[in-house]
């Protein structure tokens, strides 16, 4: 099955990269894994990026 032009394994790989980068958190609920965006980490990334550009 494809969602938004991506296969399930592709989505899984992307989520793994985002988790390793600290941008999302996970919580297991039975056989399912719930993913949640870490808004604080994403906001920090934005401000750090802008700060680096302005140097």
N, CA, C and O atoms as a Maestro MAE file, in Angstrom:
{
 s_m_m2io_version
 :::
 2.0.0
}

f_m_ct {
 s_m_title
 :::
 protein
 m_atom[220] {
  # First column is atom index #
  i_m_mmod_type
  r_m_x_coord
  r_m_y_coord
  r_m_z_coord
  i_m_residue_number
  s_m_chain_name
  s_m_pdb_residue_name
  s_m_pdb_atom_name
  i_m_atomic_number
  :::
  1 25 0.834 -1.177 0.000 1 A "UNK " " N  " 7
  2 3 0.000 0.000 0.000 1 A "UNK " " CA " 6
  3 2 0.886 1.251 0.000 1 A "UNK " " C  " 6
  4 15 1.906 1.300 0.688 1 A "UNK " " O  " 8
  5 25 0.492 2.238 -0.763 2 A "UNK " " N  " 7
  6 3 1.244 3.484 -0.815 2 A "UNK " " CA " 6
  7 2 0.390 4.634 -0.293 2 A "UNK " " C  " 6
  8 15 -0.782 4.776 -0.641 2 A "UNK " " O  " 8
  9 25 1.013 5.448 0.549 3 A "UNK " " N  " 7
  10 3 0.356 6.634 1.081 3 A "UNK " " CA " 6
  11 2 1.213 7.822 0.668 3 A "UNK " " C  " 6
  12 15 2.411 7.865 0.947 3 A "UNK " " O  " 8
  13 25 0.594 8.775 0.007 4 A "UNK " " N  " 7
  14 3 1.313 9.962 -0.457 4 A "UNK " " CA " 6
  15 2 2.509 9.584 -1.325 4 A "UNK " " C  " 6
  16 15 3.550 10.238 -1.268 4 A "UNK " " O  " 8
  17 25 2.365 8.533 -2.128 5 A "UNK " " N  " 7
  18 3 3.427 8.139 -3.046 5 A "UNK " " CA " 6
  19 2 4.594 7.433 -2.392 5 A "UNK " " C  " 6
  20 15 5.637 7.266 -3.025 5 A "UNK " " O  " 8
  21 25 4.450 7.008 -1.133 6 A "UNK " " N  " 7
  22 3 5.534 6.330 -0.419 6 A "UNK " " CA " 6
  23 2 5.041 4.978 0.080 6 A "UNK " " C  " 6
  24 15 3.881 4.828 0.464 6 A "UNK " " O  " 8
  25 25 5.930 4.005 0.067 7 A "UNK " " N  " 7
  26 3 5.592 2.696 0.604 7 A "UNK " " CA " 6
  27 2 5.780 2.700 2.117 7 A "UNK " " C  " 6
  28 15 6.428 3.592 2.664 7 A "UNK " " O  " 8
  29 25 5.217 1.710 2.785 8 A "UNK " " N  " 7
  30 3 5.350 1.600 4.241 8 A "UNK " " CA " 6
  31 2 6.821 1.523 4.671 8 A "UNK " " C  " 6
  32 15 7.194 2.186 5.639 8 A "UNK " " O  " 8
  33 25 7.681 0.732 3.982 9 A "UNK " " N  " 7
  34 3 9.096 0.708 4.381 9 A "UNK " " CA " 6
  35 2 9.786 2.063 4.230 9 A "UNK " " C  " 6
  36 15 10.643 2.412 5.041 9 A "UNK " " O  " 8
  37 25 9.421 2.824 3.205 10 A "UNK " " N  " 7
  38 3 10.018 4.161 3.030 10 A "UNK " " CA " 6
  39 2 9.612 5.087 4.167 10 A "UNK " " C  " 6
  40 15 10.437 5.839 4.685 10 A "UNK " " O  " 8
  41 25 8.355 5.034 4.550 11 A "UNK " " N  " 7
  42 3 7.872 5.863 5.654 11 A "UNK " " CA " 6
  43 2 8.579 5.465 6.941 11 A "UNK " " C  " 6
  44 15 8.981 6.322 7.729 11 A "UNK " " O  " 8
  45 25 8.727 4.163 7.150 12 A "UNK " " N  " 7
  46 3 9.409 3.662 8.346 12 A "UNK " " CA " 6
  47 2 10.843 4.176 8.419 12 A "UNK " " C  " 6
  48 15 11.305 4.576 9.487 12 A "UNK " " O  " 8
  49 25 11.544 4.167 7.295 13 A "UNK " " N  " 7
  50 3 12.928 4.673 7.265 13 A "UNK " " CA " 6
  51 2 12.971 6.156 7.595 13 A "UNK " " C  " 6
  52 15 13.837 6.592 8.354 13 A "UNK " " O  " 8
  53 25 12.059 6.933 7.043 14 A "UNK " " N  " 7
  54 3 12.014 8.369 7.321 14 A "UNK " " CA " 6
  55 2 11.745 8.624 8.801 14 A "UNK " " C  " 6
  56 15 12.380 9.484 9.410 14 A "UNK " " O  " 8
  57 25 10.804 7.878 9.378 15 A "UNK " " N  " 7
  58 3 10.496 8.044 10.795 15 A "UNK " " CA " 6
  59 2 11.695 7.679 11.662 15 A "UNK " " C  " 6
  60 15 11.941 8.316 12.686 15 A "UNK " " O  " 8
  61 25 12.436 6.659 11.256 16 A "UNK " " N  " 7
  62 3 13.634 6.254 11.998 16 A "UNK " " CA " 6
  63 2 14.678 7.371 11.996 16 A "UNK " " C  " 6
  64 15 15.300 7.641 13.024 16 A "UNK " " O  " 8
  65 25 14.868 8.009 10.863 17 A "UNK " " N  " 7
  66 3 15.835 9.111 10.757 17 A "UNK " " CA " 6
  67 2 15.395 10.288 11.634 17 A "UNK " " C  " 6
  68 15 16.214 10.889 12.329 17 A "UNK " " O  " 8
  69 25 14.104 10.610 11.598 18 A "UNK " " N  " 7
  70 3 13.597 11.711 12.415 18 A "UNK " " CA " 6
  71 2 13.744 11.412 13.906 18 A "UNK " " C  " 6
  72 15 14.037 12.307 14.697 18 A "UNK " " O  " 8
  73 25 13.538 10.147 14.285 19 A "UNK " " N  " 7
  74 3 13.690 9.766 15.697 19 A "UNK " " CA " 6
  75 2 15.156 9.871 16.119 19 A "UNK " " C  " 6
  76 15 15.450 10.374 17.204 19 A "UNK " " O  " 8
  77 25 16.080 9.402 15.273 20 A "UNK " " N  " 7
  78 3 17.504 9.482 15.596 20 A "UNK " " CA " 6
  79 2 17.955 10.940 15.703 20 A "UNK " " C  " 6
  80 15 18.862 11.258 16.472 20 A "UNK " " O  " 8
  81 25 17.321 11.820 14.932 21 A "UNK " " N  " 7
  82 3 17.663 13.244 14.971 21 A "UNK " " CA " 6
  83 2 17.032 13.945 16.177 21 A "UNK " " C  " 6
  84 15 17.319 15.113 16.438 21 A "UNK " " O  " 8
  85 25 16.172 13.232 16.912 22 A "UNK " " N  " 7
  86 3 15.532 13.820 18.083 22 A "UNK " " CA " 6
  87 2 14.356 14.715 17.768 22 A "UNK " " C  " 6
  88 15 13.945 15.519 18.605 22 A "UNK " " O  " 8
  89 25 13.804 14.588 16.562 23 A "UNK " " N  " 7
  90 3 12.694 15.454 16.163 23 A "UNK " " CA " 6
  91 2 11.329 14.844 16.437 23 A "UNK " " C  " 6
  92 15 10.321 15.551 16.425 23 A "UNK " " O  " 8
  93 25 11.283 13.541 16.685 24 A "UNK " " N  " 7
  94 3 10.025 12.896 17.041 24 A "UNK " " CA " 6
  95 2 10.261 11.954 18.218 24 A "UNK " " C  " 6
  96 15 11.376 11.485 18.449 24 A "UNK " " O  " 8
  97 25 9.196 11.692 18.944 25 A "UNK " " N  " 7
  98 3 9.240 10.722 20.030 25 A "UNK " " CA " 6
  99 2 8.290 9.587 19.676 25 A "UNK " " C  " 6
  100 15 7.385 9.750 18.859 25 A "UNK " " O  " 8
  101 25 8.508 8.442 20.299 26 A "UNK " " N  " 7
  102 3 7.646 7.292 20.034 26 A "UNK " " CA " 6
  103 2 7.098 6.747 21.341 26 A "UNK " " C  " 6
  104 15 7.700 6.888 22.406 26 A "UNK " " O  " 8
  105 25 5.940 6.121 21.223 27 A "UNK " " N  " 7
  106 3 5.305 5.462 22.359 27 A "UNK " " CA " 6
  107 2 4.627 4.209 21.829 27 A "UNK " " C  " 6
  108 15 3.867 4.270 20.863 27 A "UNK " " O  " 8
  109 25 4.898 3.090 22.450 28 A "UNK " " N  " 7
  110 3 4.310 1.826 22.010 28 A "UNK " " CA " 6
  111 2 2.963 1.633 22.685 28 A "UNK " " C  " 6
  112 15 2.815 1.830 23.891 28 A "UNK " " O  " 8
  113 25 1.995 1.246 21.882 29 A "UNK " " N  " 7
  114 3 0.655 0.938 22.383 29 A "UNK " " CA " 6
  115 2 0.235 -0.393 21.763 29 A "UNK " " C  " 6
  116 15 -0.306 -0.447 20.658 29 A "UNK " " O  " 8
  117 25 0.503 -1.467 22.516 30 A "UNK " " N  " 7
  118 3 0.238 -2.798 21.979 30 A "UNK " " CA " 6
  119 2 1.187 -3.084 20.833 30 A "UNK " " C  " 6
  120 15 2.402 -2.961 20.987 30 A "UNK " " O  " 8
  121 25 0.651 -3.460 19.698 31 A "UNK " " N  " 7
  122 3 1.508 -3.734 18.542 31 A "UNK " " CA " 6
  123 2 1.754 -2.495 17.684 31 A "UNK " " C  " 6
  124 15 2.454 -2.559 16.674 31 A "UNK " " O  " 8
  125 25 1.178 -1.378 18.091 32 A "UNK " " N  " 7
  126 3 1.325 -0.138 17.339 32 A "UNK " " CA " 6
  127 2 2.358 0.779 17.989 32 A "UNK " " C  " 6
  128 15 2.562 0.749 19.202 32 A "UNK " " O  " 8
  129 25 2.996 1.583 17.166 33 A "UNK " " N  " 7
  130 3 3.919 2.601 17.661 33 A "UNK " " CA " 6
  131 2 3.337 3.952 17.270 33 A "UNK " " C  " 6
  132 15 3.047 4.207 16.101 33 A "UNK " " O  " 8
  133 25 3.173 4.807 18.268 34 A "UNK " " N  " 7
  134 3 2.647 6.148 18.020 34 A "UNK " " CA " 6
  135 2 3.815 7.124 17.928 34 A "UNK " " C  " 6
  136 15 4.702 7.124 18.781 34 A "UNK " " O  " 8
  137 25 3.810 7.940 16.904 35 A "UNK " " N  " 7
  138 3 4.866 8.922 16.687 35 A "UNK " " CA " 6
  139 2 4.319 10.305 16.978 35 A "UNK " " C  " 6
  140 15 3.183 10.623 16.627 35 A "UNK " " O  " 8
  141 25 5.141 11.129 17.627 36 A "UNK " " N  " 7
  142 3 4.720 12.489 17.942 36 A "UNK " " CA " 6
  143 2 5.871 13.442 17.670 36 A "UNK " " C  " 6
  144 15 7.012 13.182 18.054 36 A "UNK " " O  " 8
  145 25 5.565 14.538 17.010 37 A "UNK " " N  " 7
  146 3 6.557 15.563 16.720 37 A "UNK " " CA " 6
  147 2 6.978 16.236 18.013 37 A "UNK " " C  " 6
  148 15 6.127 16.616 18.817 37 A "UNK " " O  " 8
  149 25 8.273 16.388 18.226 38 A "UNK " " N  " 7
  150 3 8.795 17.111 19.389 38 A "UNK " " CA " 6
  151 2 8.893 18.577 18.987 38 A "UNK " " C  " 6
  152 15 9.889 19.012 18.410 38 A "UNK " " O  " 8
  153 25 7.852 19.324 19.298 39 A "UNK " " N  " 7
  154 3 7.737 20.718 18.854 39 A "UNK " " CA " 6
  155 2 8.898 21.564 19.373 39 A "UNK " " C  " 6
  156 15 9.390 22.442 18.664 39 A "UNK " " O  " 8
  157 25 9.331 21.310 20.584 40 A "UNK " " N  " 7
  158 3 10.442 22.070 21.167 40 A "UNK " " CA " 6
  159 2 11.716 21.852 20.357 40 A "UNK " " C  " 6
  160 15 12.437 22.805 20.065 40 A "UNK " " O  " 8
  161 25 11.994 20.603 19.995 41 A "UNK " " N  " 7
  162 3 13.197 20.292 19.213 41 A "UNK " " CA " 6
  163 2 13.126 20.924 17.829 41 A "UNK " " C  " 6
  164 15 14.125 21.437 17.325 41 A "UNK " " O  " 8
  165 25 11.949 20.889 17.217 42 A "UNK " " N  " 7
  166 3 11.787 21.477 15.882 42 A "UNK " " CA " 6
  167 2 11.941 22.990 15.951 42 A "UNK " " C  " 6
  168 15 12.571 23.585 15.078 42 A "UNK " " O  " 8
  169 25 11.376 23.620 16.974 43 A "UNK " " N  " 7
  170 3 11.506 25.073 17.123 43 A "UNK " " CA " 6
  171 2 12.956 25.455 17.338 43 A "UNK " " C  " 6
  172 15 13.435 26.446 16.786 43 A "UNK " " O  " 8
  173 25 13.664 24.656 18.150 44 A "UNK " " N  " 7
  174 3 15.083 24.924 18.403 44 A "UNK " " CA " 6
  175 2 15.886 24.794 17.118 44 A "UNK " " C  " 6
  176 15 16.801 25.579 16.869 44 A "UNK " " O  " 8
  177 25 15.545 23.812 16.312 45 A "UNK " " N  " 7
  178 3 16.216 23.620 15.036 45 A "UNK " " CA " 6
  179 2 16.045 24.848 14.156 45 A "UNK " " C  " 6
  180 15 16.995 25.297 13.515 45 A "UNK " " O  " 8
  181 25 14.840 25.386 14.126 46 A "UNK " " N  " 7
  182 3 14.580 26.580 13.330 46 A "UNK " " CA " 6
  183 2 15.382 27.774 13.802 46 A "UNK " " C  " 6
  184 15 15.981 28.483 12.993 46 A "UNK " " O  " 8
  185 25 15.399 28.003 15.105 47 A "UNK " " N  " 7
  186 3 16.124 29.168 15.616 47 A "UNK " " CA " 6
  187 2 17.630 28.985 15.470 47 A "UNK " " C  " 6
  188 15 18.336 29.946 15.166 47 A "UNK " " O  " 8
  189 25 18.139 27.767 15.682 48 A "UNK " " N  " 7
  190 3 19.563 27.505 15.493 48 A "UNK " " CA " 6
  191 2 19.962 27.706 14.032 48 A "UNK " " C  " 6
  192 15 21.029 28.245 13.737 48 A "UNK " " O  " 8
  193 25 19.098 27.268 13.129 49 A "UNK " " N  " 7
  194 3 19.366 27.413 11.698 49 A "UNK " " CA " 6
  195 2 19.419 28.887 11.313 49 A "UNK " " C  " 6
  196 15 20.338 29.319 10.617 49 A "UNK " " O  " 8
  197 25 18.440 29.650 11.763 50 A "UNK " " N  " 7
  198 3 18.415 31.089 11.457 50 A "UNK " " CA " 6
  199 2 19.613 31.803 12.069 50 A "UNK " " C  " 6
  200 15 20.205 32.686 11.448 50 A "UNK " " O  " 8
  201 25 19.962 31.416 13.283 51 A "UNK " " N  " 7
  202 3 21.112 32.017 13.950 51 A "UNK " " CA " 6
  203 2 22.390 31.771 13.168 51 A "UNK " " C  " 6
  204 15 23.218 32.670 13.025 51 A "UNK " " O  " 8
  205 25 22.552 30.563 12.663 52 A "UNK " " N  " 7
  206 3 23.742 30.202 11.884 52 A "UNK " " CA " 6
  207 2 23.790 31.000 10.577 52 A "UNK " " C  " 6
  208 15 24.865 31.408 10.139 52 A "UNK " " O  " 8
  209 25 22.641 31.222 9.961 53 A "UNK " " N  " 7
  210 3 22.590 31.995 8.706 53 A "UNK " " CA " 6
  211 2 22.978 33.451 8.929 53 A "UNK " " C  " 6
  212 15 23.599 34.076 8.070 53 A "UNK " " O  " 8
  213 25 22.608 33.981 10.082 54 A "UNK " " N  " 7
  214 3 22.845 35.393 10.356 54 A "UNK " " CA " 6
  215 2 24.261 35.698 10.843 54 A "UNK " " C  " 6
  216 15 24.622 36.866 10.986 54 A "UNK " " O  " 8
  217 25 25.055 34.682 11.096 55 A "UNK " " N  " 7
  218 3 26.436 34.906 11.564 55 A "UNK " " CA " 6
  219 2 27.305 35.415 10.455 55 A "UNK " " C  " 6
  220 15 28.493 35.658 10.665 55 A "UNK " " O  " 8
  :::
 }
 m_bond[219] {
  # First column is bond index #
  i_m_from
  i_m_to
  i_m_order
  :::
  1 1 2 1
  2 2 3 1
  3 3 4 2
  4 3 5 1
  5 5 6 1
  6 6 7 1
  7 7 8 2
  8 7 9 1
  9 9 10 1
  10 10 11 1
  11 11 12 2
  12 11 13 1
  13 13 14 1
  14 14 15 1
  15 15 16 2
  16 15 17 1
  17 17 18 1
  18 18 19 1
  19 19 20 2
  20 19 21 1
  21 21 22 1
  22 22 23 1
  23 23 24 2
  24 23 25 1
  25 25 26 1
  26 26 27 1
  27 27 28 2
  28 27 29 1
  29 29 30 1
  30 30 31 1
  31 31 32 2
  32 31 33 1
  33 33 34 1
  34 34 35 1
  35 35 36 2
  36 35 37 1
  37 37 38 1
  38 38 39 1
  39 39 40 2
  40 39 41 1
  41 41 42 1
  42 42 43 1
  43 43 44 2
  44 43 45 1
  45 45 46 1
  46 46 47 1
  47 47 48 2
  48 47 49 1
  49 49 50 1
  50 50 51 1
  51 51 52 2
  52 51 53 1
  53 53 54 1
  54 54 55 1
  55 55 56 2
  56 55 57 1
  57 57 58 1
  58 58 59 1
  59 59 60 2
  60 59 61 1
  61 61 62 1
  62 62 63 1
  63 63 64 2
  64 63 65 1
  65 65 66 1
  66 66 67 1
  67 67 68 2
  68 67 69 1
  69 69 70 1
  70 70 71 1
  71 71 72 2
  72 71 73 1
  73 73 74 1
  74 74 75 1
  75 75 76 2
  76 75 77 1
  77 77 78 1
  78 78 79 1
  79 79 80 2
  80 79 81 1
  81 81 82 1
  82 82 83 1
  83 83 84 2
  84 83 85 1
  85 85 86 1
  86 86 87 1
  87 87 88 2
  88 87 89 1
  89 89 90 1
  90 90 91 1
  91 91 92 2
  92 91 93 1
  93 93 94 1
  94 94 95 1
  95 95 96 2
  96 95 97 1
  97 97 98 1
  98 98 99 1
  99 99 100 2
  100 99 101 1
  101 101 102 1
  102 102 103 1
  103 103 104 2
  104 103 105 1
  105 105 106 1
  106 106 107 1
  107 107 108 2
  108 107 109 1
  109 109 110 1
  110 110 111 1
  111 111 112 2
  112 111 113 1
  113 113 114 1
  114 114 115 1
  115 115 116 2
  116 115 117 1
  117 117 118 1
  118 118 119 1
  119 119 120 2
  120 119 121 1
  121 121 122 1
  122 122 123 1
  123 123 124 2
  124 123 125 1
  125 125 126 1
  126 126 127 1
  127 127 128 2
  128 127 129 1
  129 129 130 1
  130 130 131 1
  131 131 132 2
  132 131 133 1
  133 133 134 1
  134 134 135 1
  135 135 136 2
  136 135 137 1
  137 137 138 1
  138 138 139 1
  139 139 140 2
  140 139 141 1
  141 141 142 1
  142 142 143 1
  143 143 144 2
  144 143 145 1
  145 145 146 1
  146 146 147 1
  147 147 148 2
  148 147 149 1
  149 149 150 1
  150 150 151 1
  151 151 152 2
  152 151 153 1
  153 153 154 1
  154 154 155 1
  155 155 156 2
  156 155 157 1
  157 157 158 1
  158 158 159 1
  159 159 160 2
  160 159 161 1
  161 161 162 1
  162 162 163 1
  163 163 164 2
  164 163 165 1
  165 165 166 1
  166 166 167 1
  167 167 168 2
  168 167 169 1
  169 169 170 1
  170 170 171 1
  171 171 172 2
  172 171 173 1
  173 173 174 1
  174 174 175 1
  175 175 176 2
  176 175 177 1
  177 177 178 1
  178 178 179 1
  179 179 180 2
  180 179 181 1
  181 181 182 1
  182 182 183 1
  183 183 184 2
  184 183 185 1
  185 185 186 1
  186 186 187 1
  187 187 188 2
  188 187 189 1
  189 189 190 1
  190 190 191 1
  191 191 192 2
  192 191 193 1
  193 193 194 1
  194 194 195 1
  195 195 196 2
  196 195 197 1
  197 197 198 1
  198 198 199 1
  199 199 200 2
  200 199 201 1
  201 201 202 1
  202 202 203 1
  203 203 204 2
  204 203 205 1
  205 205 206 1
  206 206 207 1
  207 207 208 2
  208 207 209 1
  209 209 210 1
  210 210 211 1
  211 211 212 2
  212 211 213 1
  213 213 214 1
  214 214 215 1
  215 215 216 2
  216 215 217 1
  217 217 218 1
  218 218 219 1
  219 219 220 2
  :::
 }
}
